[in-house]
Amino acid sequence: MAVFSSLSTVIPTLLICAIPAAEAFQFRSLSASSQTSHAWTTTAVRAASSGTGEEEEDDRFSTDRRSALSVLLSAGAAAAALPSPALAKSDPVSGTGAYDQTKSQPDFVQKYEDFALTDEGWSYKDVKPGAGDVKIETGDRVVFDWSGYTIGYFGRPFEAKGGPQGGAFDKDLDYSRTVIGSGTVVPGLDCALRTMKPGGIRQVVVPYGALSYPPDDLEHNRVGPKPTTFSGQRALNFVLENPRVDRTLLFNVKVVRIDKKDGKGGFIRG
């Protein structure tokens, strides 16, 4: 009888979660003390008063317990069959868990049919071809202007050129510089600059992965180009660290000047 009293409090609570209200033996919202003497003990009390309570109580209790366990086991099996959500791999260096550059692009990554796709995996479209016979080689310094957008995620700018242009505002110091092959810009952009000419403007689509920003340089001090504002850096990192969005980037690049290497560690201004 003591075992029956303790189980009669626990089993109804479990069955309320697993059985529809119409089949829950008409349970009511009772306090813990009143549940002990509710429908689960009603049969036992009546049987005890008639002199055959213990036998009838054991039979009914065994049947109810088997029914309860059957329902709970069925619910557990159904829950176990549900697929578990996939988790992004954690990067051992950054520790963010968002950078996983070992996987190919997911299915939701957009395609850009009007861009020419290269063998390396980056795409481009020339807006202006540029002029001159100079060719960019490894070791040359390229002076360029740029803007960047998270084209795969609402096209938000992380570096925009919307300020005043010309005159005192158009300073050479405002431009970015990189030595080709030095690894100071993302590989996709380094490849795109190699085939450009002075004055040329090119749109470059860089997919997430080995051609994009590395996961262990969240400040973008080692590998650029680095956004010039805090809000731009935050917008860029939000996308780079989010495995649930399309992390493809778009760079608009204009080659301002090409400084050829002089073979002595310096450059000949172009």
KEPABA-769842 format. One line per 10 residues: number of its first residue (from 1); their letters; for each residue x, z, y of N, C-alpha, C. Coordinates in steps of 0.1 Angstrom, whole numbers, always signed. Each point is the difference from the previous one (the first is absolute). Example, Ala and Ser with C-alpha at 12.3 -4.5 7.8 and 13.67 -1.06 7.14 Angstrom:
! KEPABA-769842
1> AS> +132/+78/-57/-9/+0/+12/+9/+0/+12 | -4/-7/+11/+9/+0/+11/-8/+8/+11
! end
This chain:
! KEPABA-769842
1> MAVFSSLSTV> +8/+0/-12/-8/+0/+12/+9/+0/+13 | +11/+6/+0/+9/+1/+11/+6/-14/+3 | +4/-7/-11/+5/-14/+2/-11/-9/+5 | -12/+2/-5/-11/-8/+5/-3/+2/+15 | +1/+12/+4/-3/+3/+14/+10/-6/+9 | +13/+0/-3/+10/-6/+8/+0/-15/+1 | -3/-6/-12/-1/-15/+0/-12/-5/+6 | -11/+8/+0/-12/-4/+6/+1/-1/+15 | +11/+6/+6/+2/-2/+15/+8/-12/+3 | +10/-4/-9/+9/-11/+2/-6/-13/-3
11> IPTLLICAIP> -6/-1/-12/-5/-13/-5/-10/-6/+9 | -10/+7/+5/-10/-6/+9/+7/-6/+13 | +10/+7/+5/+7/-6/+12/+6/-13/-3 | +7/-1/-12/+6/-13/-3/-10/-11/-3 | -11/+3/-6/-10/-10/-3/-8/-5/+12 | +0/+9/+11/-7/-5/+12/+7/-11/+6 | +14/-1/-2/+8/-11/+6/-1/-12/-9 | -3/+1/-13/+1/-11/-10/-13/-6/-3 | -11/+8/+1/-13/-5/-5/-9/-2/+12 | -8/-11/+1/-10/-2/+10/-9/+12/+2
21> AAEAFQFRSL> -6/+1/+12/-8/+12/+2/-12/+0/-9 | -5/-12/-3/-12/+0/-9/+3/+5/-14 | +12/+0/-4/+4/+4/-14/+8/+13/+0 | +0/+7/+11/+9/+12/+1/-8/+12/-3 | -11/-1/-8/-8/+12/-5/-5/+7/+12 | -3/-7/+11/-7/+5/+12/+8/+12/+5 | +13/-2/+2/+8/+11/+6/-5/+3/+15 | +2/+12/+4/-4/+3/+14/+13/+6/+6 | -1/+0/+14/+12/+6/+8/-2/+15/-1 | +7/+6/-9/-1/+15/-2/+14/+6/+3
31> SASSQTSHAW> +0/+12/+3/+12/+8/+1/+7/+2/-13 | +12/+4/-1/+7/+2/-12/-6/+10/-9 | -6/+10/+6/-7/+11/-8/-13/-5/-6 | -7/-9/+7/-13/-4/-5/+2/-11/-10 | +11/-8/+1/+3/-11/-10/+1/+6/-14 | +6/+12/-1/+2/+5/-13/-13/+3/-7 | -10/+2/+7/-13/+3/-7/-10/-11/+2 | +5/-12/+3/-9/-12/+2/-3/-7/-13 | -2/-13/+0/-6/-7/-11/+8/+0/-13 | +14/+2/+2/+9/+0/-12/-3/+13/-8
41> TTTAVRAASS> -4/+11/+6/-2/+12/-7/-15/+3/-3 | -9/-8/+6/-14/+2/-2/-4/-1/-15 | +5/-10/-7/-3/-1/-14/+5/+11/-8 | +12/+5/+3/+6/+11/-7/-8/+13/+2 | -4/+2/+12/-8/+13/+3/-13/-1/-8 | -7/-11/+0/-13/-1/-7/+2/+1/-15 | +11/-6/-5/+2/+1/-14/+4/+14/-4 | +7/+7/+8/+4/+14/-3/-13/+9/-1 | -9/-2/+9/-12/+8/+0/-9/-3/-13 | +2/-12/-6/-8/-3/-12/+7/+4/-13
51> GTGEEEEDDR> +12/+5/+1/+7/+5/-11/+9/-10/-7 | +0/-13/+5/+8/-10/-6/+9/-6/+10 | +3/+7/+11/+7/-5/+11/+14/-5/-2 | +8/+8/-8/+14/-4/-2/+2/-13/-7 | -8/-2/-10/+1/-13/-8/-4/-12/+9 | -12/+1/+7/-4/-11/+8/+9/-2/+12 | +5/+12/+5/+9/-1/+11/+13/-8/-4 | +6/+3/-11/+12/-7/-5/-2/-15/-2 | -12/-4/-6/-3/-14/-2/-1/-7/+13 | -8/+6/+9/-3/-7/+13/+13/-1/+8
61> FSTDRRSALS> +8/+11/+0/+12/+0/+8/+10/-10/-5 | +1/-2/-13/+10/-9/-6/-5/-15/+4 | -13/-2/-1/-5/-14/+4/+3/-3/+14 | -3/+10/+9/+3/-2/+14/+14/-2/+3 | +9/+8/-6/+14/-1/+2/+5/-14/-4 | -4/-5/-12/+4/-13/-4/-4/-11/+9 | -12/+1/+6/-5/-10/+9/+8/+1/+13 | +4/+12/+5/+7/+1/+12/+14/-6/-2 | +7/+3/-11/+13/-5/-3/+0/-15/-1 | -11/-5/-6/+0/-15/-2/-1/-7/+14
71> VLLSAGAAAA> -8/+6/+9/-2/-6/+13/+13/+1/+8 | +7/+11/-1/+13/+2/+8/+10/-9/-6 | +1/-2/-13/+10/-9/-6/-2/-14/+4 | -13/-4/+1/-3/-14/+4/+4/-2/+14 | -3/+9/+9/+4/-1/+14/+15/-1/+2 | +7/+8/-8/+15/+0/+1/+5/-13/-5 | -5/-6/-11/+5/-13/-5/-3/-11/+11 | -11/+1/+6/-3/-10/+10/+9/+1/+12 | +3/+12/+4/+10/+2/+11/+14/-5/-3 | +4/+2/-13/+13/-4/-4/+1/-15/+0
81> ALPSPALAKS> -11/-7/-2/+1/-14/-1/+1/-7/+13 | -2/+7/+11/+1/-6/+14/+14/-3/+3 | +3/-11/+7/+14/-4/+3/+5/+9/+11 | +13/+4/-1/+6/+8/+10/+6/-9/+11 | +0/+5/+13/+5/-9/+10/+15/-2/-1 | +5/-12/+4/+14/-3/-1/+7/+7/+12 | +12/+5/-2/+8/+6/+10/+12/-8/+3 | +4/+0/+13/+12/-7/+4/+12/+7/-5 | +10/-8/-4/+13/+7/-4/+6/+7/+12 | +7/+11/-3/+7/+7/+10/+14/-6/+1
91> DPVSGTGAYD> +5/-2/+13/+13/-5/+2/+10/+12/+0 | +10/-1/-8/+10/+12/-1/+7/+2/+12 | +1/-9/+9/+8/+1/+12/-9/+6/+12 | -11/-8/+2/-8/+4/+12/-9/+12/-4 | -4/+1/-12/-9/+11/-5/-14/-1/+6 | -4/-12/+5/-13/-1/+6/-10/-3/-11 | +4/-6/-11/-9/-4/-10/-7/-13/+3 | +2/-6/+12/-7/-12/+4/+8/-13/-2 | +13/+2/+1/+9/-12/-2/+3/-3/-14 | -6/-11/-5/+2/-4/-14/+3/-15/+1
101> QTKSQPDFVQ> +12/-4/+2/+4/-14/+1/+3/-7/-13 | -2/+7/-11/+3/-7/-13/-12/-8/-5 | -12/+2/+6/-12/-8/-5/-2/-12/+9 | -6/-10/-7/-3/-12/+8/-12/+3/+9 | -3/-10/+9/-10/+2/+10/-14/+2/-7 | -8/+9/+4/-13/+2/-7/-9/-12/+4 | -12/+0/-7/-9/-12/+1/-6/-1/+14 | -1/+12/+7/-7/-1/+13/+9/-5/+12 | +13/-4/-3/+9/-5/+10/-5/-14/+4 | -1/-2/+13/-5/-13/+5/+11/-11/-2
111> KYEDFALTDE> -5/-12/-1/+8/-12/-1/-1/-8/+13 | +11/-6/+4/+0/-8/+13/+4/-14/-3 | -10/-8/-2/+2/-14/-5/+6/-9/+11 | -1/+4/+13/+6/-8/+11/+14/+3/+2 | +6/+9/-7/+14/+4/+1/+8/-6/-12 | +12/-4/+3/+8/-6/-11/+7/+12/-8 | -2/+0/-13/+6/+11/-8/+13/-4/-5 | +10/+9/+2/+14/-3/-4/+2/+6/-15 | +12/-4/-5/+3/+4/-14/+3/+15/+0 | +4/+6/+11/+3/+14/+1/-13/+9/+0
121> GWSYKDVKPG> -11/-6/+5/-13/+7/+0/-6/+2/+14 | +8/-3/+10/-6/+2/+14/-5/-14/+4 | -9/+0/+10/-7/-12/+4/+2/-1/+15 | -1/-13/+5/+3/-2/+15/-8/-12/+5 | -2/+0/+13/-6/-11/+7/+7/-2/+13 | +6/-11/+3/+7/-3/+12/-10/-3/+11 | +0/+8/+11/-8/-3/+12/+7/-9/+9 | +14/+2/+1/+8/-8/+9/+13/-2/-8 | +5/-12/-2/+12/-3/-8/+13/+5/+6 | +1/+0/+13/+13/+4/+6/+9/-13/+2
131> AGDVKIETGD> +11/+2/+6/+9/-12/+3/+14/+4/-2 | +9/-11/-1/+14/+2/-1/+5/-3/-14 | +13/-2/-2/+6/-3/-12/+6/+13/-7 | +0/+11/+7/+7/+11/-6/-8/+5/-12 | +7/+4/-10/-6/+5/-13/+5/+15/-1 | -10/+8/-4/+3/+14/-2/+6/+2/-14 | +12/+8/+0/+7/+2/-12/+1/+16/-2 | +4/+4/-12/+2/+14/-2/+11/+5/+9 | -2/+11/+6/+10/+5/+10/-3/-3/+14 | -9/-10/+3/-3/-3/+14/-10/+11/+5
141> RVVFDWSGYT> +0/+1/+13/-9/+10/+6/-12/-8/+7 | -12/+5/-4/-12/-7/+6/-7/+10/+9 | -2/-5/+12/-8/+7/+10/-14/-5/+0 | -10/+9/-2/-13/-5/-2/-10/+10/+6 | -12/-5/+2/-12/+8/+5/-10/+0/-12 | -8/+10/-1/-9/+1/-11/-12/+8/+3 | -10/-2/-8/-12/+9/+0/-4/+1/-15 | -7/+11/-3/-3/+2/-14/-14/+5/-2 | -7/-4/-11/-14/+3/-3/-1/+4/-15 | -9/+9/-2/-4/+4/-14/-11/-10/-4
151> IGYFGRPFEA> +4/-13/-3/-9/-11/-2/-10/+3/-11 | +5/+7/-10/-8/+3/-12/-10/+12/+2 | +1/+7/+12/-8/+11/+2/-5/+0/+15 | -11/-8/+2/-6/-2/+13/+8/-6/+11 | +12/-5/-4/+8/-7/+10/+5/+9/+12 | +2/+12/-3/+4/+10/+11/+14/-2/+4 | +3/+0/+13/+14/-2/+5/+8/+13/-1 | +12/-2/-5/+9/+12/+0/+12/-3/+10 | +0/-12/+5/+9/-4/+11/-6/-12/+7 | -5/+2/+12/-7/-10/+8/+8/-3/+12
161> KGGPQGGAFD> -1/-13/+5/+7/-4/+12/-11/-4/+10 | -6/+10/+6/-11/-3/+9/+4/+4/+14 | +12/+5/+3/+4/+4/+13/+3/-11/+10 | +5/+3/+12/+4/-10/+9/+11/-8/-5 | +0/-13/+4/+10/-10/-5/+7/-6/+13 | +13/-4/-2/+6/-7/+11/+6/+9/+11 | +9/-6/+8/+5/+8/+11/+8/+12/-4 | -2/+11/+6/+8/+12/-2/-4/+6/-14 | -12/-4/-5/-4/+6/-12/+6/-7/-12 | +5/-12/+1/+5/-8/-11/+15/+2/-1
171> KDLDYSRTVI> +4/+11/-6/+14/+4/-1/+5/-3/-14 | +13/-4/+0/+6/-3/-13/+1/+12/-9 | +1/+11/+7/+1/+13/-8/-13/+3/-7 | -11/-6/+3/-12/+3/-7/-1/-7/-13 | +8/-9/-3/+0/-7/-13/+6/+8/-11 | -3/-4/-12/+6/+6/-12/+11/-9/-5 | +9/+6/-7/+12/-7/-5/+2/+4/-15 | +5/-10/-7/+4/+3/-14/+11/-10/-4 | +9/+5/-8/+10/-8/-6/-5/-5/-14 | -1/-13/-1/-6/-6/-13/+8/+5/-12
181> GSGTVVPGLD> -7/+5/-10/+6/+5/-12/+5/+14/+1 | -2/+7/+11/+4/+14/+1/-10/+10/-5 | -12/-4/-3/-10/+9/-5/-7/+9/+10 | +2/-4/+13/-6/+8/+10/-14/-3/+4 | -6/-11/-6/-14/-3/+1/-5/-2/-14 | -13/+0/-1/-6/-2/-14/+4/-13/-6 | +2/-1/-13/+5/-12/-6/-8/-12/+3 | -13/+1/+0/-9/-11/+3/+3/-6/+14 | +2/+8/+10/+3/-5/+13/+14/-5/+1 | +10/+6/-7/+13/-5/+0/+1/-15/-6
191> CALRTMKPGG> -8/-2/-10/-1/-13/-6/-6/-10/+9 | -10/+4/+7/-8/-9/+10/+9/-4/+11 | +9/+9/+5/+8/-3/+12/+11/-10/-3 | +4/-1/-13/+11/-9/-4/-3/-15/+3 | -12/-4/+0/-4/-14/+1/-6/-3/+14 | +1/+9/+9/-6/-2/+14/+11/-5/+10 | -5/-5/+11/+9/-5/+10/-4/+7/+14 | +9/+0/+9/-3/+7/+13/-12/-6/+6 | -9/+9/+5/-13/-4/+6/-11/-1/-10 | +3/+0/-13/-10/-1/-10/-8/+12/-2
201> IRQVVVPYGA> -13/-2/-3/-9/+11/-2/-6/-2/-14 | +0/+11/-8/-5/-1/-14/-8/+12/-3 | -11/-2/-7/-8/+11/-6/+5/+2/-14 | +3/+12/-4/+6/+3/-13/-9/+11/-7 | -5/-3/-11/-8/+9/-8/+9/+6/-11 | +1/+13/+1/+9/+8/-10/-9/+8/-9 | +0/-2/-13/-8/+8/-9/+7/+14/-2 | -8/+9/-4/+6/+14/-3/+9/-1/-12 | +11/+7/+0/+9/+0/-11/+14/-1/+5 | +8/-8/-8/+15/-1/+3/+3/-7/+13
211> LSYPPDDLEH> -10/-8/+5/+3/-8/+12/-4/+8/+12 | -7/+12/-1/-5/+7/+11/+9/+12/+3 | -6/+10/+7/+8/+12/+4/+2/+8/-12 | +12/+7/-1/+3/+8/-12/-7/+13/+1 | -2/+7/-11/-8/+12/+0/+8/+12/+4 | +13/+0/+1/+8/+11/+3/+5/+0/+15 | -7/-8/+8/+4/-1/+14/-13/+0/+9 | -7/+11/+0/-13/+1/+7/+2/+0/+15 | +11/+3/+5/+3/-1/+14/+4/-15/+4 | +3/-8/-10/+4/-14/+3/+12/-1/+9
221> NRVGPKPTTF> +9/+10/-2/+13/-1/+8/+10/-8/-7 | +0/-1/-13/+10/-8/-8/-5/-14/-1 | -12/-2/-3/-6/-14/-3/-11/-2/+10 | +1/-10/+9/-10/-3/+9/-8/-13/-3 | -6/-5/+10/+0/+5/+14/-9/+12/+1 | +5/+9/+9/-7/+13/+2/-10/-1/+11 | -13/+5/-2/-9/+0/+11/+5/+8/+12 | -3/-4/+12/+6/+7/+11/-8/+11/+5 | -12/+2/-6/-9/+11/+5/-3/+9/-13 | -4/+12/+3/-3/+10/-10/-13/-5/-7
231> SGQRALNFVL> -10/-5/+8/-13/-4/-6/+2/-12/-9 | +10/-9/+4/+3/-11/-8/+6/+3/-13 | +9/+10/+0/+6/+5/-12/-10/+7/-9 | -9/+7/+6/-10/+7/-8/-9/-10/-7 | -4/-11/+8/-9/-10/-6/+7/-7/-12 | +13/-3/+2/+7/-7/-11/+1/+9/-12 | +4/+13/+2/+2/+9/-12/-13/+3/-7 | -11/+0/+8/-13/+3/-6/-3/-10/-11 | +3/-13/+3/-2/-11/-10/+10/+1/-11 | +13/+1/+3/+10/+0/-10/-1/+11/-10
241> ENPRVDRTLL> -6/+12/+4/-1/+11/-9/-14/+1/-6 | -8/-11/+1/-13/+1/-5/-2/-11/-11 | +1/+4/-13/-1/-10/-11/-13/-6/-2 | -10/+5/+7/-14/-5/-2/-4/-11/+10 | +10/-4/+8/-3/-11/+10/+10/-11/-2 | -3/-12/+5/+9/-11/+0/+11/+2/+10 | +13/+2/-4/+11/+4/+8/+8/-12/+5 | -6/-12/+0/+7/-12/+5/+2/+1/+15 | +11/-5/+5/+3/+1/+14/+2/-14/+6 | -3/-2/+12/+3/-12/+8/+9/+2/+11
251> FNVKVVRIDK> +11/-8/+1/+9/+0/+11/-1/-13/+8 | -1/+1/+13/+1/-11/+9/+14/+1/+6 | +8/-10/-3/+14/+0/+4/+4/-12/+9 | +7/+3/+11/+6/-10/+8/+15/+2/+1 | +7/-10/-3/+15/+0/+1/+4/-3/+14 | +6/+10/+6/+4/-2/+14/+14/-6/+1 | +9/+5/-9/+14/-5/+1/+7/+2/-13 | +9/-8/-3/+9/+1/-12/+14/+2/+4 | +6/+11/-3/+14/+3/+3/+8/-2/-13 | +8/-11/+0/+8/-3/-11/+12/+10/-2
261> KDGKGGFIRG> +3/+3/-12/+11/+9/-3/+13/-7/+3 | +9/+8/+6/+13/-7/+4/+11/+2/-10 | -3/+6/-11/+10/+3/-10/+9/+11/+3 | -2/+7/+11/+9/+12/+3/-9/+12/+2 | -12/+0/-6/-8/+11/+1/-9/+0/+12 | +1/-10/+8/-8/-2/+12/-10/-12/-1 | -6/-3/+12/-9/-11/+0/+2/-9/+12 | -3/-12/-1/+0/-10/+11/-14/-1/+5 | -2/+4/+12/-14/+0/+5/-6/-15/+0 | -11/-1/-5/-7/-13/-1/-7/-4/+12
! end
